[in-house]
C-alpha cells in the first residue's frame, strides 16, 4: 500500500501531498528531477496528514517526491507543466 500520493498530476504551481499515516517532524519530503538531482526539501509538520508544496519555481518536467522516514523510503512521481 502506498502511503504517499500527490495531486494534481500534472501540476503547474502546487502539488498537494496526502500522507496516509501521520508522521513526526523528523521526516521530510525530498524532490528530485528526472536526472536525479535534489531540487527541493520540505519538512513535514508534526502529525501532518497532508501538505502543500510550491513547485512554481521548478522547470517543466518529471519529478520524484521521496518521503524518508526512520523505517522506510517511499516515492511518487509528478509532472510539472
mmJSON file of the N, C-alpha and C atoms, coordinates in Angstrom:
{"data_MODEL":{"atom_site":{
"group_PDB":["ATOM","ATOM","ATOM","ATOM","ATOM","ATOM","ATOM","ATOM","ATOM","ATOM","ATOM","ATOM","ATOM","ATOM","ATOM","ATOM","ATOM","ATOM","ATOM","ATOM","ATOM","ATOM","ATOM","ATOM","ATOM","ATOM","ATOM","ATOM","ATOM","ATOM","ATOM","ATOM","ATOM","ATOM","ATOM","ATOM","ATOM","ATOM","ATOM","ATOM","ATOM","ATOM","ATOM","ATOM","ATOM","ATOM","ATOM","ATOM","ATOM","ATOM","ATOM","ATOM","ATOM","ATOM","ATOM","ATOM","ATOM","ATOM","ATOM","ATOM","ATOM","ATOM","ATOM","ATOM","ATOM","ATOM","ATOM","ATOM","ATOM","ATOM","ATOM","ATOM","ATOM","ATOM","ATOM","ATOM","ATOM","ATOM","ATOM","ATOM","ATOM","ATOM","ATOM","ATOM","ATOM","ATOM","ATOM","ATOM","ATOM","ATOM","ATOM","ATOM","ATOM","ATOM","ATOM","ATOM","ATOM","ATOM","ATOM","ATOM","ATOM","ATOM","ATOM","ATOM","ATOM","ATOM","ATOM","ATOM","ATOM","ATOM","ATOM","ATOM","ATOM","ATOM","ATOM","ATOM","ATOM","ATOM","ATOM","ATOM","ATOM","ATOM","ATOM","ATOM","ATOM","ATOM","ATOM","ATOM","ATOM","ATOM","ATOM","ATOM","ATOM","ATOM","ATOM","ATOM","ATOM","ATOM","ATOM","ATOM","ATOM","ATOM","ATOM","ATOM","ATOM","ATOM","ATOM","ATOM","ATOM","ATOM","ATOM","ATOM","ATOM","ATOM","ATOM","ATOM","ATOM","ATOM","ATOM","ATOM","ATOM","ATOM","ATOM","ATOM","ATOM","ATOM","ATOM","ATOM","ATOM","ATOM","ATOM","ATOM","ATOM","ATOM","ATOM","ATOM","ATOM","ATOM","ATOM","ATOM","ATOM","ATOM","ATOM","ATOM","ATOM","ATOM","ATOM","ATOM","ATOM","ATOM","ATOM","ATOM","ATOM","ATOM","ATOM","ATOM","ATOM","ATOM","ATOM","ATOM","ATOM","ATOM","ATOM","ATOM","ATOM","ATOM","ATOM","ATOM","ATOM","ATOM","ATOM","ATOM","ATOM","ATOM","ATOM","ATOM","ATOM","ATOM","ATOM","ATOM","ATOM","ATOM","ATOM","ATOM","ATOM","ATOM","ATOM","ATOM","ATOM","ATOM","ATOM","ATOM","ATOM","ATOM","ATOM","ATOM","ATOM","ATOM","ATOM","ATOM","ATOM","ATOM","ATOM"],
"id":[1,2,3,4,5,6,7,8,9,10,11,12,13,14,15,16,17,18,19,20,21,22,23,24,25,26,27,28,29,30,31,32,33,34,35,36,37,38,39,40,41,42,43,44,45,46,47,48,49,50,51,52,53,54,55,56,57,58,59,60,61,62,63,64,65,66,67,68,69,70,71,72,73,74,75,76,77,78,79,80,81,82,83,84,85,86,87,88,89,90,91,92,93,94,95,96,97,98,99,100,101,102,103,104,105,106,107,108,109,110,111,112,113,114,115,116,117,118,119,120,121,122,123,124,125,126,127,128,129,130,131,132,133,134,135,136,137,138,139,140,141,142,143,144,145,146,147,148,149,150,151,152,153,154,155,156,157,158,159,160,161,162,163,164,165,166,167,168,169,170,171,172,173,174,175,176,177,178,179,180,181,182,183,184,185,186,187,188,189,190,191,192,193,194,195,196,197,198,199,200,201,202,203,204,205,206,207,208,209,210,211,212,213,214,215,216,217,218,219,220,221,222,223,224,225,226,227,228,229,230,231,232,233,234,235,236,237,238,239,240,241,242,243],
"type_symbol":["N","C","C","N","C","C","N","C","C","N","C","C","N","C","C","N","C","C","N","C","C","N","C","C","N","C","C","N","C","C","N","C","C","N","C","C","N","C","C","N","C","C","N","C","C","N","C","C","N","C","C","N","C","C","N","C","C","N","C","C","N","C","C","N","C","C","N","C","C","N","C","C","N","C","C","N","C","C","N","C","C","N","C","C","N","C","C","N","C","C","N","C","C","N","C","C","N","C","C","N","C","C","N","C","C","N","C","C","N","C","C","N","C","C","N","C","C","N","C","C","N","C","C","N","C","C","N","C","C","N","C","C","N","C","C","N","C","C","N","C","C","N","C","C","N","C","C","N","C","C","N","C","C","N","C","C","N","C","C","N","C","C","N","C","C","N","C","C","N","C","C","N","C","C","N","C","C","N","C","C","N","C","C","N","C","C","N","C","C","N","C","C","N","C","C","N","C","C","N","C","C","N","C","C","N","C","C","N","C","C","N","C","C","N","C","C","N","C","C","N","C","C","N","C","C","N","C","C","N","C","C","N","C","C","N","C","C","N","C","C","N","C","C"],
"label_atom_id":["N","CA","C","N","CA","C","N","CA","C","N","CA","C","N","CA","C","N","CA","C","N","CA","C","N","CA","C","N","CA","C","N","CA","C","N","CA","C","N","CA","C","N","CA","C","N","CA","C","N","CA","C","N","CA","C","N","CA","C","N","CA","C","N","CA","C","N","CA","C","N","CA","C","N","CA","C","N","CA","C","N","CA","C","N","CA","C","N","CA","C","N","CA","C","N","CA","C","N","CA","C","N","CA","C","N","CA","C","N","CA","C","N","CA","C","N","CA","C","N","CA","C","N","CA","C","N","CA","C","N","CA","C","N","CA","C","N","CA","C","N","CA","C","N","CA","C","N","CA","C","N","CA","C","N","CA","C","N","CA","C","N","CA","C","N","CA","C","N","CA","C","N","CA","C","N","CA","C","N","CA","C","N","CA","C","N","CA","C","N","CA","C","N","CA","C","N","CA","C","N","CA","C","N","CA","C","N","CA","C","N","CA","C","N","CA","C","N","CA","C","N","CA","C","N","CA","C","N","CA","C","N","CA","C","N","CA","C","N","CA","C","N","CA","C","N","CA","C","N","CA","C","N","CA","C","N","CA","C","N","CA","C","N","CA","C","N","CA","C","N","CA","C","N","CA","C","N","CA","C","N","CA","C"],
"label_alt_id":[null,null,null,null,null,null,null,null,null,null,null,null,null,null,null,null,null,null,null,null,null,null,null,null,null,null,null,null,null,null,null,null,null,null,null,null,null,null,null,null,null,null,null,null,null,null,null,null,null,null,null,null,null,null,null,null,null,null,null,null,null,null,null,null,null,null,null,null,null,null,null,null,null,null,null,null,null,null,null,null,null,null,null,null,null,null,null,null,null,null,null,null,null,null,null,null,null,null,null,null,null,null,null,null,null,null,null,null,null,null,null,null,null,null,null,null,null,null,null,null,null,null,null,null,null,null,null,null,null,null,null,null,null,null,null,null,null,null,null,null,null,null,null,null,null,null,null,null,null,null,null,null,null,null,null,null,null,null,null,null,null,null,null,null,null,null,null,null,null,null,null,null,null,null,null,null,null,null,null,null,null,null,null,null,null,null,null,null,null,null,null,null,null,null,null,null,null,null,null,null,null,null,null,null,null,null,null,null,null,null,null,null,null,null,null,null,null,null,null,null,null,null,null,null,null,null,null,null,null,null,null,null,null,null,null,null,null,null,null,null,null,null,null],
"label_comp_id":["UNK","UNK","UNK","UNK","UNK","UNK","UNK","UNK","UNK","UNK","UNK","UNK","UNK","UNK","UNK","UNK","UNK","UNK","UNK","UNK","UNK","UNK","UNK","UNK","UNK","UNK","UNK","UNK","UNK","UNK","UNK","UNK","UNK","UNK","UNK","UNK","UNK","UNK","UNK","UNK","UNK","UNK","UNK","UNK","UNK","UNK","UNK","UNK","UNK","UNK","UNK","UNK","UNK","UNK","UNK","UNK","UNK","UNK","UNK","UNK","UNK","UNK","UNK","UNK","UNK","UNK","UNK","UNK","UNK","UNK","UNK","UNK","UNK","UNK","UNK","UNK","UNK","UNK","UNK","UNK","UNK","UNK","UNK","UNK","UNK","UNK","UNK","UNK","UNK","UNK","UNK","UNK","UNK","UNK","UNK","UNK","UNK","UNK","UNK","UNK","UNK","UNK","UNK","UNK","UNK","UNK","UNK","UNK","UNK","UNK","UNK","UNK","UNK","UNK","UNK","UNK","UNK","UNK","UNK","UNK","UNK","UNK","UNK","UNK","UNK","UNK","UNK","UNK","UNK","UNK","UNK","UNK","UNK","UNK","UNK","UNK","UNK","UNK","UNK","UNK","UNK","UNK","UNK","UNK","UNK","UNK","UNK","UNK","UNK","UNK","UNK","UNK","UNK","UNK","UNK","UNK","UNK","UNK","UNK","UNK","UNK","UNK","UNK","UNK","UNK","UNK","UNK","UNK","UNK","UNK","UNK","UNK","UNK","UNK","UNK","UNK","UNK","UNK","UNK","UNK","UNK","UNK","UNK","UNK","UNK","UNK","UNK","UNK","UNK","UNK","UNK","UNK","UNK","UNK","UNK","UNK","UNK","UNK","UNK","UNK","UNK","UNK","UNK","UNK","UNK","UNK","UNK","UNK","UNK","UNK","UNK","UNK","UNK","UNK","UNK","UNK","UNK","UNK","UNK","UNK","UNK","UNK","UNK","UNK","UNK","UNK","UNK","UNK","UNK","UNK","UNK","UNK","UNK","UNK","UNK","UNK","UNK","UNK","UNK","UNK","UNK","UNK","UNK"],
"label_asym_id":["A","A","A","A","A","A","A","A","A","A","A","A","A","A","A","A","A","A","A","A","A","A","A","A","A","A","A","A","A","A","A","A","A","A","A","A","A","A","A","A","A","A","A","A","A","A","A","A","A","A","A","A","A","A","A","A","A","A","A","A","A","A","A","A","A","A","A","A","A","A","A","A","A","A","A","A","A","A","A","A","A","A","A","A","A","A","A","A","A","A","A","A","A","A","A","A","A","A","A","A","A","A","A","A","A","A","A","A","A","A","A","A","A","A","A","A","A","A","A","A","A","A","A","A","A","A","A","A","A","A","A","A","A","A","A","A","A","A","A","A","A","A","A","A","A","A","A","A","A","A","A","A","A","A","A","A","A","A","A","A","A","A","A","A","A","A","A","A","A","A","A","A","A","A","A","A","A","A","A","A","A","A","A","A","A","A","A","A","A","A","A","A","A","A","A","A","A","A","A","A","A","A","A","A","A","A","A","A","A","A","A","A","A","A","A","A","A","A","A","A","A","A","A","A","A","A","A","A","A","A","A","A","A","A","A","A","A","A","A","A","A","A","A"],
"label_entity_id":["1","1","1","1","1","1","1","1","1","1","1","1","1","1","1","1","1","1","1","1","1","1","1","1","1","1","1","1","1","1","1","1","1","1","1","1","1","1","1","1","1","1","1","1","1","1","1","1","1","1","1","1","1","1","1","1","1","1","1","1","1","1","1","1","1","1","1","1","1","1","1","1","1","1","1","1","1","1","1","1","1","1","1","1","1","1","1","1","1","1","1","1","1","1","1","1","1","1","1","1","1","1","1","1","1","1","1","1","1","1","1","1","1","1","1","1","1","1","1","1","1","1","1","1","1","1","1","1","1","1","1","1","1","1","1","1","1","1","1","1","1","1","1","1","1","1","1","1","1","1","1","1","1","1","1","1","1","1","1","1","1","1","1","1","1","1","1","1","1","1","1","1","1","1","1","1","1","1","1","1","1","1","1","1","1","1","1","1","1","1","1","1","1","1","1","1","1","1","1","1","1","1","1","1","1","1","1","1","1","1","1","1","1","1","1","1","1","1","1","1","1","1","1","1","1","1","1","1","1","1","1","1","1","1","1","1","1","1","1","1","1","1","1"],
"label_seq_id":[1,1,1,2,2,2,3,3,3,4,4,4,5,5,5,6,6,6,7,7,7,8,8,8,9,9,9,10,10,10,11,11,11,12,12,12,13,13,13,14,14,14,15,15,15,16,16,16,17,17,17,18,18,18,19,19,19,20,20,20,21,21,21,22,22,22,23,23,23,24,24,24,25,25,25,26,26,26,27,27,27,28,28,28,29,29,29,30,30,30,31,31,31,32,32,32,33,33,33,34,34,34,35,35,35,36,36,36,37,37,37,38,38,38,39,39,39,40,40,40,41,41,41,42,42,42,43,43,43,44,44,44,45,45,45,46,46,46,47,47,47,48,48,48,49,49,49,50,50,50,51,51,51,52,52,52,53,53,53,54,54,54,55,55,55,56,56,56,57,57,57,58,58,58,59,59,59,60,60,60,61,61,61,62,62,62,63,63,63,64,64,64,65,65,65,66,66,66,67,67,67,68,68,68,69,69,69,70,70,70,71,71,71,72,72,72,73,73,73,74,74,74,75,75,75,76,76,76,77,77,77,78,78,78,79,79,79,80,80,80,81,81,81],
"pdbx_PDB_ins_code":[null,null,null,null,null,null,null,null,null,null,null,null,null,null,null,null,null,null,null,null,null,null,null,null,null,null,null,null,null,null,null,null,null,null,null,null,null,null,null,null,null,null,null,null,null,null,null,null,null,null,null,null,null,null,null,null,null,null,null,null,null,null,null,null,null,null,null,null,null,null,null,null,null,null,null,null,null,null,null,null,null,null,null,null,null,null,null,null,null,null,null,null,null,null,null,null,null,null,null,null,null,null,null,null,null,null,null,null,null,null,null,null,null,null,null,null,null,null,null,null,null,null,null,null,null,null,null,null,null,null,null,null,null,null,null,null,null,null,null,null,null,null,null,null,null,null,null,null,null,null,null,null,null,null,null,null,null,null,null,null,null,null,null,null,null,null,null,null,null,null,null,null,null,null,null,null,null,null,null,null,null,null,null,null,null,null,null,null,null,null,null,null,null,null,null,null,null,null,null,null,null,null,null,null,null,null,null,null,null,null,null,null,null,null,null,null,null,null,null,null,null,null,null,null,null,null,null,null,null,null,null,null,null,null,null,null,null,null,null,null,null,null,null],
"Cartn_x":[0.841,0.0,0.879,0.563,1.319,0.853,1.804,1.488,1.701,1.986,2.302,1.619,0.816,0.139,0.213,0.395,0.434,-0.589,-1.178,-2.143,-2.156,-2.604,-2.961,-1.705,-1.891,-0.774,-1.236,-0.764,0.313,-0.095,0.922,0.72,1.427,0.928,1.561,2.278,1.562,2.118,2.277,1.337,1.364,1.023,1.641,1.305,0.826,-0.312,-0.827,-0.372,0.192,0.674,-0.218,-0.71,-1.506,-0.618,-0.496,0.254,-0.776,-0.781,-1.814,-1.576,-0.486,-0.212,0.277,0.128,0.686,2.176,2.958,4.409,4.896,6.042,6.593,7.437,7.864,8.53,9.947,10.468,11.81,11.833,10.684,10.617,10.572,10.959,10.996,10.643,10.15,9.894,11.022,11.625,12.694,12.199,12.507,12.105,13.356,13.306,14.411,13.896,14.745,14.361,14.639,14.354,14.495,15.955,16.892,18.315,18.855,17.961,18.362,18.944,18.844,19.367,18.349,18.817,17.96,17.648,16.345,15.969,15.193,14.652,13.864,13.684,13.575,13.263,12.122,11.178,10.041,9.941,10.001,9.821,8.336,8.043,6.662,6.335,5.255,4.826,4.451,4.692,4.4,2.92,2.642,1.272,0.536,1.211,0.547,0.054,-1.095,-1.623,-1.576,-1.378,-1.212,-0.403,0.152,0.945,0.917,1.155,1.206,2.656,3.056,4.404,4.321,5.003,5.086,6.106,5.653,6.55,6.616,6.14,6.085,7.467,8.488,9.844,10.568,9.985,10.626,10.385,11.361,11.219,10.242,9.637,8.74,9.498,8.855,9.485,8.898,9.589,9.174,9.979,9.284,9.92,9.479,10.336,10.08,10.03,8.959,8.838,9.141,10.109,10.56,10.293,9.624,9.375,10.368,11.177,12.134,11.663,11.524,11.19,12.278,12.174,13.137,12.989,11.789,11.515,11.594,11.328,11.244,11.438,11.493,11.518,10.435,9.582,8.516,8.575,8.017,8.079,6.834,6.645,5.623,6.184,5.587,6.049,5.02,5.482,4.56,5.208,4.364,4.813,4.53,5.541,5.398,5.192,4.095,3.807,4.033],
"Cartn_y":[-1.183,0.0,1.236,2.182,3.428,4.361,4.941,5.893,7.321,7.524,8.845,9.02,10.083,10.377,11.874,12.248,13.654,13.972,15.165,15.609,17.13,17.832,17.276,16.834,15.981,15.482,15.336,16.198,17.172,18.4,19.163,20.322,21.545,22.725,23.969,24.683,24.957,25.776,25.057,24.179,23.487,22.023,21.207,19.797,19.543,18.921,18.53,17.106,16.895,15.579,15.036,13.822,13.133,12.067,12.142,11.15,10.26,8.991,8.098,7.687,8.155,7.973,9.298,9.507,10.708,10.486,11.5,11.4,12.411,12.125,13.098,14.122,15.157,16.285,15.965,14.799,14.446,13.921,13.789,13.285,14.44,14.168,15.21,14.638,15.532,15.208,15.804,14.994,15.45,15.374,16.379,16.386,16.303,15.358,15.141,15.318,15.854,15.96,14.634,14.567,13.307,12.879,13.78,13.43,13.009,12.942,12.511,13.605,14.846,15.974,16.42,16.617,17.107,18.571,18.92,20.295,21.003,20.255,20.893,19.939,20.505,19.726,20.42,19.627,20.148,19.384,20.096,19.469,19.181,18.066,17.684,18.119,18.87,19.308,18.113,18.224,17.152,16.771,15.502,14.998,15.283,15.826,16.199,14.974,15.128,14.095,14.546,15.844,16.357,17.645,17.992,19.214,19.721,21.007,21.645,21.972,21.722,22.042,23.025,24.153,25.135,24.64,24.376,23.905,24.904,26.127,27.124,27.492,27.366,27.732,26.634,25.44,24.328,24.415,23.951,23.873,22.756,22.851,21.791,20.482,19.391,18.087,17.097,15.979,14.894,14.998,14.872,14.975,13.812,13.476,12.411,13.019,12.744,13.169,11.951,12.085,10.966,11.304,10.4,10.519,9.636,10.245,9.482,9.455,8.246,8.072,7.223,7.039,6.183,4.722,4.346,2.954,2.648,3.635,3.331,4.57,4.338,5.403,5.095,6.089,5.908,7.065,6.848,7.911,7.938,9.073,9.228,10.175,10.153,10.946,12.003,13.21,14.2,14.897,15.446,16.172,17.654,18.472,19.926,20.458,21.171,21.761,23.248],
"Cartn_z":[0.0,0.0,0.0,-0.846,-0.908,0.196,0.9,1.952,1.508,0.22,-0.306,-1.65,-1.788,-3.045,-3.304,-4.569,-4.942,-6.014,-5.926,-6.936,-6.967,-7.974,-9.269,-10.006,-10.945,-11.726,-13.169,-14.055,-13.93,-13.112,-12.706,-11.854,-12.44,-12.086,-12.523,-11.381,-10.305,-9.232,-7.9,-7.576,-6.29,-6.459,-5.612,-5.523,-4.104,-3.977,-2.67,-2.404,-1.244,-0.861,0.24,0.032,1.045,1.671,2.97,3.738,4.406,4.082,4.609,6.052,6.624,8.044,8.587,9.886,10.496,10.732,10.392,10.522,11.541,12.122,13.061,12.31,12.998,12.349,11.895,12.21,11.781,10.347,9.732,8.371,7.39,6.157,5.148,3.787,2.946,1.552,0.735,-0.113,-0.986,-2.419,-3.217,-4.62,-5.478,-6.429,-7.363,-8.777,-9.651,-11.064,-11.757,-13.044,-13.777,-13.957,-13.662,-13.728,-12.365,-11.362,-10.035,-9.174,-9.614,-8.838,-7.8,-6.576,-5.5,-5.768,-5.843,-6.171,-5.061,-4.093,-3.037,-1.876,-0.659,0.533,1.266,1.757,2.503,3.812,4.935,6.245,6.449,7.085,7.373,8.792,8.923,10.246,11.105,12.392,13.328,13.263,12.992,12.94,11.647,10.643,9.39,8.625,7.999,7.108,5.656,5.446,4.087,4.146,2.999,2.904,1.475,1.317,0.009,-0.315,-1.553,-1.983,-3.142,-3.014,-4.088,-5.107,-6.323,-7.384,-8.538,-8.303,-9.374,-9.899,-9.071,-9.469,-10.251,-10.292,-10.992,-12.491,-13.258,-14.712,-15.064,-16.229,-16.685,-16.793,-16.381,-16.469,-15.484,-15.348,-14.449,-13.168,-12.028,-10.719,-9.834,-8.894,-7.935,-6.546,-5.83,-4.433,-3.587,-2.7,-1.878,-0.412,0.273,1.708,2.429,3.273,4.069,5.511,6.034,7.444,8.085,9.373,10.062,9.641,9.164,8.827,7.341,6.467,5.047,4.188,2.895,1.901,0.877,0.581,-0.396,-1.374,-2.554,-3.555,-4.421,-5.072,-6.098,-7.15,-8.321,-9.451,-9.764,-10.157,-10.688,-11.866,-12.721,-13.895,-13.675,-13.866,-13.77,-15.181,-15.387,-16.713,-16.671],
"occupancy":[1.0,1.0,1.0,1.0,1.0,1.0,1.0,1.0,1.0,1.0,1.0,1.0,1.0,1.0,1.0,1.0,1.0,1.0,1.0,1.0,1.0,1.0,1.0,1.0,1.0,1.0,1.0,1.0,1.0,1.0,1.0,1.0,1.0,1.0,1.0,1.0,1.0,1.0,1.0,1.0,1.0,1.0,1.0,1.0,1.0,1.0,1.0,1.0,1.0,1.0,1.0,1.0,1.0,1.0,1.0,1.0,1.0,1.0,1.0,1.0,1.0,1.0,1.0,1.0,1.0,1.0,1.0,1.0,1.0,1.0,1.0,1.0,1.0,1.0,1.0,1.0,1.0,1.0,1.0,1.0,1.0,1.0,1.0,1.0,1.0,1.0,1.0,1.0,1.0,1.0,1.0,1.0,1.0,1.0,1.0,1.0,1.0,1.0,1.0,1.0,1.0,1.0,1.0,1.0,1.0,1.0,1.0,1.0,1.0,1.0,1.0,1.0,1.0,1.0,1.0,1.0,1.0,1.0,1.0,1.0,1.0,1.0,1.0,1.0,1.0,1.0,1.0,1.0,1.0,1.0,1.0,1.0,1.0,1.0,1.0,1.0,1.0,1.0,1.0,1.0,1.0,1.0,1.0,1.0,1.0,1.0,1.0,1.0,1.0,1.0,1.0,1.0,1.0,1.0,1.0,1.0,1.0,1.0,1.0,1.0,1.0,1.0,1.0,1.0,1.0,1.0,1.0,1.0,1.0,1.0,1.0,1.0,1.0,1.0,1.0,1.0,1.0,1.0,1.0,1.0,1.0,1.0,1.0,1.0,1.0,1.0,1.0,1.0,1.0,1.0,1.0,1.0,1.0,1.0,1.0,1.0,1.0,1.0,1.0,1.0,1.0,1.0,1.0,1.0,1.0,1.0,1.0,1.0,1.0,1.0,1.0,1.0,1.0,1.0,1.0,1.0,1.0,1.0,1.0,1.0,1.0,1.0,1.0,1.0,1.0,1.0,1.0,1.0,1.0,1.0,1.0,1.0,1.0,1.0,1.0,1.0,1.0,1.0,1.0,1.0,1.0,1.0,1.0],
"B_iso_or_equiv":[0.0,0.0,0.0,0.0,0.0,0.0,0.0,0.0,0.0,0.0,0.0,0.0,0.0,0.0,0.0,0.0,0.0,0.0,0.0,0.0,0.0,0.0,0.0,0.0,0.0,0.0,0.0,0.0,0.0,0.0,0.0,0.0,0.0,0.0,0.0,0.0,0.0,0.0,0.0,0.0,0.0,0.0,0.0,0.0,0.0,0.0,0.0,0.0,0.0,0.0,0.0,0.0,0.0,0.0,0.0,0.0,0.0,0.0,0.0,0.0,0.0,0.0,0.0,0.0,0.0,0.0,0.0,0.0,0.0,0.0,0.0,0.0,0.0,0.0,0.0,0.0,0.0,0.0,0.0,0.0,0.0,0.0,0.0,0.0,0.0,0.0,0.0,0.0,0.0,0.0,0.0,0.0,0.0,0.0,0.0,0.0,0.0,0.0,0.0,0.0,0.0,0.0,0.0,0.0,0.0,0.0,0.0,0.0,0.0,0.0,0.0,0.0,0.0,0.0,0.0,0.0,0.0,0.0,0.0,0.0,0.0,0.0,0.0,0.0,0.0,0.0,0.0,0.0,0.0,0.0,0.0,0.0,0.0,0.0,0.0,0.0,0.0,0.0,0.0,0.0,0.0,0.0,0.0,0.0,0.0,0.0,0.0,0.0,0.0,0.0,0.0,0.0,0.0,0.0,0.0,0.0,0.0,0.0,0.0,0.0,0.0,0.0,0.0,0.0,0.0,0.0,0.0,0.0,0.0,0.0,0.0,0.0,0.0,0.0,0.0,0.0,0.0,0.0,0.0,0.0,0.0,0.0,0.0,0.0,0.0,0.0,0.0,0.0,0.0,0.0,0.0,0.0,0.0,0.0,0.0,0.0,0.0,0.0,0.0,0.0,0.0,0.0,0.0,0.0,0.0,0.0,0.0,0.0,0.0,0.0,0.0,0.0,0.0,0.0,0.0,0.0,0.0,0.0,0.0,0.0,0.0,0.0,0.0,0.0,0.0,0.0,0.0,0.0,0.0,0.0,0.0,0.0,0.0,0.0,0.0,0.0,0.0,0.0,0.0,0.0,0.0,0.0,0.0],
"pdbx_formal_charge":[null,null,null,null,null,null,null,null,null,null,null,null,null,null,null,null,null,null,null,null,null,null,null,null,null,null,null,null,null,null,null,null,null,null,null,null,null,null,null,null,null,null,null,null,null,null,null,null,null,null,null,null,null,null,null,null,null,null,null,null,null,null,null,null,null,null,null,null,null,null,null,null,null,null,null,null,null,null,null,null,null,null,null,null,null,null,null,null,null,null,null,null,null,null,null,null,null,null,null,null,null,null,null,null,null,null,null,null,null,null,null,null,null,null,null,null,null,null,null,null,null,null,null,null,null,null,null,null,null,null,null,null,null,null,null,null,null,null,null,null,null,null,null,null,null,null,null,null,null,null,null,null,null,null,null,null,null,null,null,null,null,null,null,null,null,null,null,null,null,null,null,null,null,null,null,null,null,null,null,null,null,null,null,null,null,null,null,null,null,null,null,null,null,null,null,null,null,null,null,null,null,null,null,null,null,null,null,null,null,null,null,null,null,null,null,null,null,null,null,null,null,null,null,null,null,null,null,null,null,null,null,null,null,null,null,null,null,null,null,null,null,null,null],
"auth_seq_id":[1,1,1,2,2,2,3,3,3,4,4,4,5,5,5,6,6,6,7,7,7,8,8,8,9,9,9,10,10,10,11,11,11,12,12,12,13,13,13,14,14,14,15,15,15,16,16,16,17,17,17,18,18,18,19,19,19,20,20,20,21,21,21,22,22,22,23,23,23,24,24,24,25,25,25,26,26,26,27,27,27,28,28,28,29,29,29,30,30,30,31,31,31,32,32,32,33,33,33,34,34,34,35,35,35,36,36,36,37,37,37,38,38,38,39,39,39,40,40,40,41,41,41,42,42,42,43,43,43,44,44,44,45,45,45,46,46,46,47,47,47,48,48,48,49,49,49,50,50,50,51,51,51,52,52,52,53,53,53,54,54,54,55,55,55,56,56,56,57,57,57,58,58,58,59,59,59,60,60,60,61,61,61,62,62,62,63,63,63,64,64,64,65,65,65,66,66,66,67,67,67,68,68,68,69,69,69,70,70,70,71,71,71,72,72,72,73,73,73,74,74,74,75,75,75,76,76,76,77,77,77,78,78,78,79,79,79,80,80,80,81,81,81],
"auth_comp_id":["UNK","UNK","UNK","UNK","UNK","UNK","UNK","UNK","UNK","UNK","UNK","UNK","UNK","UNK","UNK","UNK","UNK","UNK","UNK","UNK","UNK","UNK","UNK","UNK","UNK","UNK","UNK","UNK","UNK","UNK","UNK","UNK","UNK","UNK","UNK","UNK","UNK","UNK","UNK","UNK","UNK","UNK","UNK","UNK","UNK","UNK","UNK","UNK","UNK","UNK","UNK","UNK","UNK","UNK","UNK","UNK","UNK","UNK","UNK","UNK","UNK","UNK","UNK","UNK","UNK","UNK","UNK","UNK","UNK","UNK","UNK","UNK","UNK","UNK","UNK","UNK","UNK","UNK","UNK","UNK","UNK","UNK","UNK","UNK","UNK","UNK","UNK","UNK","UNK","UNK","UNK","UNK","UNK","UNK","UNK","UNK","UNK","UNK","UNK","UNK","UNK","UNK","UNK","UNK","UNK","UNK","UNK","UNK","UNK","UNK","UNK","UNK","UNK","UNK","UNK","UNK","UNK","UNK","UNK","UNK","UNK","UNK","UNK","UNK","UNK","UNK","UNK","UNK","UNK","UNK","UNK","UNK","UNK","UNK","UNK","UNK","UNK","UNK","UNK","UNK","UNK","UNK","UNK","UNK","UNK","UNK","UNK","UNK","UNK","UNK","UNK","UNK","UNK","UNK","UNK","UNK","UNK","UNK","UNK","UNK","UNK","UNK","UNK","UNK","UNK","UNK","UNK","UNK","UNK","UNK","UNK","UNK","UNK","UNK","UNK","UNK","UNK","UNK","UNK","UNK","UNK","UNK","UNK","UNK","UNK","UNK","UNK","UNK","UNK","UNK","UNK","UNK","UNK","UNK","UNK","UNK","UNK","UNK","UNK","UNK","UNK","UNK","UNK","UNK","UNK","UNK","UNK","UNK","UNK","UNK","UNK","UNK","UNK","UNK","UNK","UNK","UNK","UNK","UNK","UNK","UNK","UNK","UNK","UNK","UNK","UNK","UNK","UNK","UNK","UNK","UNK","UNK","UNK","UNK","UNK","UNK","UNK","UNK","UNK","UNK","UNK","UNK","UNK"],
"auth_asym_id":["A","A","A","A","A","A","A","A","A","A","A","A","A","A","A","A","A","A","A","A","A","A","A","A","A","A","A","A","A","A","A","A","A","A","A","A","A","A","A","A","A","A","A","A","A","A","A","A","A","A","A","A","A","A","A","A","A","A","A","A","A","A","A","A","A","A","A","A","A","A","A","A","A","A","A","A","A","A","A","A","A","A","A","A","A","A","A","A","A","A","A","A","A","A","A","A","A","A","A","A","A","A","A","A","A","A","A","A","A","A","A","A","A","A","A","A","A","A","A","A","A","A","A","A","A","A","A","A","A","A","A","A","A","A","A","A","A","A","A","A","A","A","A","A","A","A","A","A","A","A","A","A","A","A","A","A","A","A","A","A","A","A","A","A","A","A","A","A","A","A","A","A","A","A","A","A","A","A","A","A","A","A","A","A","A","A","A","A","A","A","A","A","A","A","A","A","A","A","A","A","A","A","A","A","A","A","A","A","A","A","A","A","A","A","A","A","A","A","A","A","A","A","A","A","A","A","A","A","A","A","A","A","A","A","A","A","A","A","A","A","A","A","A"],
"auth_atom_id":["N","CA","C","N","CA","C","N","CA","C","N","CA","C","N","CA","C","N","CA","C","N","CA","C","N","CA","C","N","CA","C","N","CA","C","N","CA","C","N","CA","C","N","CA","C","N","CA","C","N","CA","C","N","CA","C","N","CA","C","N","CA","C","N","CA","C","N","CA","C","N","CA","C","N","CA","C","N","CA","C","N","CA","C","N","CA","C","N","CA","C","N","CA","C","N","CA","C","N","CA","C","N","CA","C","N","CA","C","N","CA","C","N","CA","C","N","CA","C","N","CA","C","N","CA","C","N","CA","C","N","CA","C","N","CA","C","N","CA","C","N","CA","C","N","CA","C","N","CA","C","N","CA","C","N","CA","C","N","CA","C","N","CA","C","N","CA","C","N","CA","C","N","CA","C","N","CA","C","N","CA","C","N","CA","C","N","CA","C","N","CA","C","N","CA","C","N","CA","C","N","CA","C","N","CA","C","N","CA","C","N","CA","C","N","CA","C","N","CA","C","N","CA","C","N","CA","C","N","CA","C","N","CA","C","N","CA","C","N","CA","C","N","CA","C","N","CA","C","N","CA","C","N","CA","C","N","CA","C","N","CA","C","N","CA","C","N","CA","C","N","CA","C","N","CA","C","N","CA","C","N","CA","C"],
"pdbx_PDB_model_num":[1,1,1,1,1,1,1,1,1,1,1,1,1,1,1,1,1,1,1,1,1,1,1,1,1,1,1,1,1,1,1,1,1,1,1,1,1,1,1,1,1,1,1,1,1,1,1,1,1,1,1,1,1,1,1,1,1,1,1,1,1,1,1,1,1,1,1,1,1,1,1,1,1,1,1,1,1,1,1,1,1,1,1,1,1,1,1,1,1,1,1,1,1,1,1,1,1,1,1,1,1,1,1,1,1,1,1,1,1,1,1,1,1,1,1,1,1,1,1,1,1,1,1,1,1,1,1,1,1,1,1,1,1,1,1,1,1,1,1,1,1,1,1,1,1,1,1,1,1,1,1,1,1,1,1,1,1,1,1,1,1,1,1,1,1,1,1,1,1,1,1,1,1,1,1,1,1,1,1,1,1,1,1,1,1,1,1,1,1,1,1,1,1,1,1,1,1,1,1,1,1,1,1,1,1,1,1,1,1,1,1,1,1,1,1,1,1,1,1,1,1,1,1,1,1,1,1,1,1,1,1,1,1,1,1,1,1,1,1,1,1,1,1]
}}}
